[in-house]
């Protein structure tokens, strides 16, 4: 049984379709009023010369951890400037809570009526049709990678211990301060996440005053739209007045407690710990779809993050090993595709899954479909928030229920 509460409407500027979307088909959030404000948030920040400011921001010294408060101030300053200059826009959305009693989770639903279809890479033809299609197809159309380079007016700074990634504000979004963490050199969105990828995203997470959720859409059924490797980070809470946690946090906590009760935490049956040990892989068997998670220690290293993600990937896809597609292997190192056919091919991938990261845990969910009925979903649906494009689709979500929707796009146990 689903229970929905009264809506709250966010007054935002008109939304436009994302040509360089990082927020594509998943769920939207609206953070609570920020607790930390500095002069960087003042409207006058918009008057700063955008290209000069962006260049200065990206010149951060590699190998040096950025102060979280300073990074947050930069994010807010660039966000305000982008809005003032009209180089970014945010959708008008209407949030409501929808409790799924089967999971005991309050999902945050948002309807963004101005949304249109997300930009899509060309669909992958069946193998037997590819040769005939290639012969009949006109020359591949030019394609521009929106992340190489990113727009200077939306660029925050380099992140990661070695400065291998850049934090950029999402151009078209449904939540304030939505950050995209991109690799500085072209990498495929079909690749597994490395420890460096996760550490760069965690640096942005740590800067958000009330925490956030980082996510990665990998593979053709994951909700991804851009072939250039990137994570996305959105602030918590997902709805004003809610706790600063992802709604599914309670499910991860329950799995950690169950592991401890079974005597698997802390390295032995006699352990008195009340939660799972850090970096212990867990199966969230209470869910109607495959879901794997691991608790994170305080200040995890890139090596720990990479190993934890690899362990979950092997639980989801035993024996899986990523191999670049021929299109990716044929590109010069670090070079980006320049046509739509190559862009689609390098991001094709052989498996689909979503990765979610908070300060407390890492989660991986295998995917078998991008859509359930009229609804397309990305990683954030598995965090507990779903974006819908119309009142009609909202009715579909209410009637079917979030747990049933996620079971249909996830992989059964």
C-alpha positions in Angstrom: 0.0 0.0 0.0 1.3 3.4 -0.9 0.7 6.6 1.0 1.4 10.0 -0.5 1.8 13.2 1.3 1.0 16.9 0.4 3.2 18.3 -2.3 5.5 21.3 -2.1 6.3 23.3 -5.2 9.7 24.6 -5.9 9.7 27.9 -7.8 12.5 27.6 -10.4 13.4 29.0 -13.8 12.2 27.3 -16.9 13.8 24.0 -17.6 15.4 23.2 -21.0 16.5 19.9 -22.5 20.0 18.8 -21.6 22.3 18.5 -24.6 25.1 17.7 -22.2 22.9 16.2 -19.5 24.3 14.6 -16.5 20.9 14.4 -14.9 19.0 12.3 -17.5 16.2 10.0 -16.7 16.3 9.3 -13.0 15.1 11.1 -9.8 15.3 14.6 -8.6 16.1 16.2 -5.3 15.7 19.5 -3.6 18.2 20.1 -0.8 17.1 21.8 2.5 18.3 25.4 3.0 22.0 25.4 3.4 23.5 25.8 6.8 26.8 27.3 5.8 26.8 30.5 3.8 29.8 32.7 3.0 30.4 35.7 0.7 30.8 33.2 -2.1 27.1 32.7 -2.2 26.2 36.4 -2.6 24.6 37.5 -5.8 27.6 39.7 -6.6 29.5 36.4 -7.3 27.7 36.3 -10.6 29.6 39.4 -11.7 33.0 37.7 -11.6 34.5 37.2 -15.1 33.4 33.6 -15.7 36.3 32.4 -17.8 39.0 33.9 -15.6 37.3 32.6 -12.5 36.9 29.1 -13.9 40.5 29.0 -15.0 41.6 30.0 -11.6 39.4 27.4 -10.0 40.8 24.6 -12.2 44.4 25.5 -11.3 44.2 23.8 -7.9 47.4 22.2 -7.0 47.3 18.4 -7.8 47.9 16.0 -4.9 46.6 18.4 -2.3 43.2 17.8 -0.6 40.9 20.8 -1.0 39.3 22.2 2.1 35.6 20.9 2.1 34.2 24.3 3.1 36.3 26.1 0.4 35.1 23.6 -2.2 31.5 24.1 -1.2 31.9 27.8 -1.5 33.3 27.4 -5.0 30.4 25.1 -6.0 27.8 27.6 -4.7 29.6 30.5 -6.4 29.8 28.9 -9.8 26.2 27.7 -9.5 25.0 31.2 -8.7 27.0 32.7 -11.5 25.7 30.1 -14.0 22.1 30.9 -13.1 22.7 34.7 -13.2 24.4 34.4 -16.6 21.7 32.1 -18.0 24.2 29.4 -18.9 22.4 26.9 -16.7 18.8 26.3 -15.7 16.8 24.4 -13.2 13.4 22.7 -13.6 10.2 23.5 -11.8 9.3 20.4 -9.9 6.7 19.3 -7.4 7.9 16.9 -4.7 5.8 14.5 -2.6 6.5 11.5 -0.3 5.3 8.1 -1.3 5.7 5.4 1.3 6.3 1.9 0.1 5.1 -0.3 3.0 6.7 -3.4 1.5 10.1 -1.9 2.0 9.3 0.6 4.8 10.8 3.4 2.8 9.5 6.9 2.1 10.4 7.5 -1.6 10.6 11.1 -2.8 8.7 11.6 -6.1 9.1 14.7 -8.2 7.2 15.7 -11.3 8.9 18.0 -13.7 6.3 18.9 -16.3 8.6 20.8 -18.6 10.9 17.8 -19.1 11.1 16.3 -22.6 12.8 13.2 -23.8 16.4 13.0 -22.7 19.2 13.1 -25.3 19.9 9.6 -26.4 22.9 7.9 -28.0 21.9 6.0 -31.1 20.3 2.6 -30.2 22.4 -0.5 -30.7 21.1 -2.7 -33.6 21.0 -6.5 -33.3 24.2 -8.1 -34.5 22.6 -9.6 -37.6 21.3 -6.2 -38.7 24.5 -4.2 -38.1 26.2 -5.0 -41.4 23.2 -4.2 -43.5 22.5 -1.0 -41.5 26.1 0.1 -41.9 25.9 -0.3 -45.7 22.7 1.7 -46.0 23.6 4.3 -43.4 24.8 7.8 -44.4 28.1 9.1 -43.1 28.2 9.4 -39.3 27.1 12.8 -38.1 29.6 15.0 -36.2 29.3 14.8 -32.4 30.8 17.1 -29.8 31.7 15.9 -26.4 30.2 18.5 -23.9 32.9 17.6 -21.3 36.0 18.3 -23.5 36.3 21.0 -22.6 33.5 21.7 -20.2 31.9 25.1 -20.3 34.2 27.5 -18.4 31.2 29.3 -16.8 30.1 26.0 -15.1 33.6 24.6 -14.2 34.4 24.5 -10.5 37.8 23.0 -10.1 40.0 19.9 -10.4 39.3 17.2 -7.8 41.0 14.0 -6.8 44.4 13.5 -5.3 46.2 13.8 -8.6 43.8 16.3 -10.2 42.6 13.7 -12.7 39.0 14.8 -12.5 37.1 18.1 -12.8 34.0 19.1 -10.9 31.5 20.9 -13.2 28.0 22.2 -12.4 25.2 20.3 -14.3 23.9 22.6 -17.1 20.3 21.3 -17.1 19.1 20.0 -13.8 16.2 19.6 -11.3 18.2 20.3 -8.1 20.5 23.0 -7.0 24.2 22.4 -6.8 24.1 19.2 -8.9 27.8 18.5 -9.6 29.2 16.3 -12.4 32.7 14.8 -11.8 34.3 14.1 -15.1 37.6 12.5 -16.1 40.0 15.0 -17.6 40.9 12.6 -20.3 38.3 10.7 -22.3 37.3 7.4 -20.7 34.3 5.3 -21.6 31.2 5.3 -19.4 31.1 1.5 -19.9 34.3 1.2 -17.7 34.1 0.1 -14.1 34.8 2.8 -11.6 38.4 3.1 -10.4 39.5 4.1 -6.9 40.5 7.5 -8.3 37.0 8.0 -9.8 35.4 7.3 -6.4 37.8 9.3 -4.4 37.2 12.4 -6.6 33.4 12.0 -6.1 33.8 11.5 -2.4 35.8 14.7 -2.2 32.7 16.5 -3.5 30.4 14.6 -1.2 32.5 15.6 1.8 32.1 19.2 0.8 28.3 19.2 0.9 27.1 20.6 4.2 24.5 17.8 4.9 26.1 15.1 2.8 25.0 13.9 -0.6 24.7 11.0 -3.0 27.1 10.3 -5.8 26.0 8.0 -8.6 27.2 6.3 -11.7 25.1 5.0 -14.6 27.0 2.2 -16.4 25.9 0.3 -19.5 23.0 0.6 -22.0 20.2 -0.2 -19.5 21.5 2.0 -16.7 20.0 5.4 -17.6 23.2 6.8 -18.9 23.3 9.3 -21.8 26.9 10.5 -22.2 29.7 8.3 -23.3 32.4 10.3 -21.4 33.0 8.7 -18.0 31.5 10.8 -15.2 29.9 10.5 -11.8 27.2 12.8 -10.5 26.8 14.2 -7.0 23.6 15.7 -5.6 23.1 17.1 -2.1 21.0 15.7 0.7 18.3 15.7 1.8 16.2 14.8 -1.1 13.2 16.8 0.1 13.1 19.8 2.4 12.2 18.7 6.0 13.5 15.1 5.5 16.6 13.7 7.2 19.9 14.2 5.4 20.1 10.6 4.3 19.1 8.7 1.2 15.8 7.0 1.9 17.3 3.5 1.3 19.9 4.2 4.1 17.6 2.3 6.5 17.8 -0.8 4.3 21.6 -0.7 4.3 21.6 -0.2 8.0 19.4 -3.3 8.4 21.7 -5.4 6.2 24.7 -4.3 8.3 22.9 -5.2 11.5 21.9 -8.6 10.1 25.5 -9.3 9.2 26.6 -8.4 12.7 23.8 -10.6 14.2 24.9 -13.5 12.1 28.4 -13.2 13.5 30.0 -12.2 10.3 31.1 -8.7 11.3 34.4 -8.1 13.0 36.0 -11.3 11.8 34.4 -14.0 13.9 31.3 -15.5 15.4 32.0 -14.1 18.8 32.0 -10.5 17.6 30.0 -8.1 19.8 29.8 -5.4 17.1 26.3 -4.2 16.2 27.0 -3.4 12.6 29.0 -4.9 9.7 32.7 -4.3 9.5 33.9 -1.6 7.1 34.4 -2.8 3.5 32.4 -6.0 4.2 30.4 -6.9 1.1 26.7 -7.3 1.9 23.6 -8.6 0.0 20.4 -6.7 0.6 18.2 -9.8 0.4 15.2 -7.9 1.8 14.9 -6.2 -1.6 13.0 -7.7 -4.5 16.0 -7.2 -6.8 19.7 -7.8 -6.6 21.5 -5.2 -4.5 25.0 -5.3 -3.0 26.5 -2.8 -0.6 29.5 -2.3 1.6 30.0 0.0 4.6 32.8 2.6 4.1 35.4 3.4 6.8 36.2 7.0 7.7 38.5 8.6 5.1 38.8 5.6 2.8 41.8 5.5 0.4 41.4 5.3 -3.4 42.7 1.7 -3.1 40.0 0.7 -0.6 37.3 2.3 -2.7 38.4 0.7 -5.9 38.7 -2.8 -4.2 35.3 -2.4 -2.6 33.6 -1.5 -5.9 35.4 -4.4 -7.7 34.2 -6.8 -5.0 30.6 -5.7 -5.5 30.9 -5.9 -9.2 32.1 -9.5 -8.9 29.1 -10.4 -6.7 26.8 -8.9 -9.3 28.6 -10.4 -12.3 30.8 -13.3 -11.3 33.9 -13.5 -13.4 33.2 -10.2 -15.2 36.2 -8.4 -16.7 35.8 -5.2 -18.7 37.1 -5.2 -22.2 37.1 -1.9 -24.3 35.0 -2.1 -27.4 36.8 -2.1 -30.7 35.7 1.5 -31.2 37.2 2.5 -27.9 40.4 0.6 -28.5 40.8 2.3 -31.8 40.7 5.8 -30.3 44.0 7.5 -29.5 44.7 7.5 -25.8 42.6 10.2 -24.1 40.9 11.2 -27.4 37.2 11.8 -27.6 34.9 10.4 -30.3 33.9 12.9 -33.0 30.8 11.3 -34.5 27.6 9.8 -33.1 28.2 6.3 -34.2 31.6 6.1 -32.4 30.2 7.8 -29.3 27.5 5.2 -29.0 29.9 2.3 -29.6 32.5 3.3 -27.0 29.8 3.4 -24.3 27.9 0.3 -25.3 29.3 -2.0 -22.6 28.4 -5.7 -22.0 26.7 -5.2 -18.6 24.5 -2.6 -17.0 24.4 -1.5 -13.4 24.1 1.5 -11.1 26.5 2.6 -8.4 25.5 4.8 -5.5 27.9 6.3 -2.9 27.3 8.2 0.3 29.8 9.0 3.1 28.7 5.8 4.9 28.4 3.2 2.1 28.9 2.1 -1.5 26.1 0.3 -3.3 25.8 -1.5 -6.7 22.6 -2.6 -8.4 22.6 -4.7 -11.6 20.1 -3.6 -14.3 18.1 -5.5 -16.9 16.0 -2.6 -18.2 16.1 1.2 -18.3 12.4 1.6 -18.4 9.4 0.4 -16.5 6.3 1.3 -18.6 6.5 5.0 -19.4 9.1 5.6 -16.8 12.9 5.8 -17.5 15.1 5.5 -14.4 18.7 6.0 -13.5 20.7 5.3 -10.3 18.8 7.7 -8.1 15.7 5.6 -8.2 17.6 2.9 -6.2 18.6 5.7 -3.7 14.9 6.4 -3.1 13.9 9.2 -5.3 12.1 9.1 -8.7 11.7 11.8 -11.3 8.6 11.7 -13.5 7.7 13.7 -16.6 4.0 14.2 -16.1 1.0 13.8 -13.8 0.1 10.7 -15.8 3.4 9.0 -15.1 3.1 10.1 -11.5 -0.2 8.2 -11.3 1.6 5.2 -12.8 4.2 5.3 -10.0 1.6 5.6 -7.3 -0.4 2.7 -8.6 2.4 0.3 -9.3 4.6 1.3 -6.3 8.3 2.0 -6.2 9.4 -1.4 -5.0 7.6 -3.1 -7.9 9.0 -0.6 -10.4 12.6 -1.2 -9.2 12.1 -5.0 -9.2 11.1 -4.8 -12.9 14.2 -2.9 -13.9 16.5 -4.7 -11.6 17.7 -8.3 -11.7 15.9 -10.9 -9.7 17.8 -12.9 -7.1 
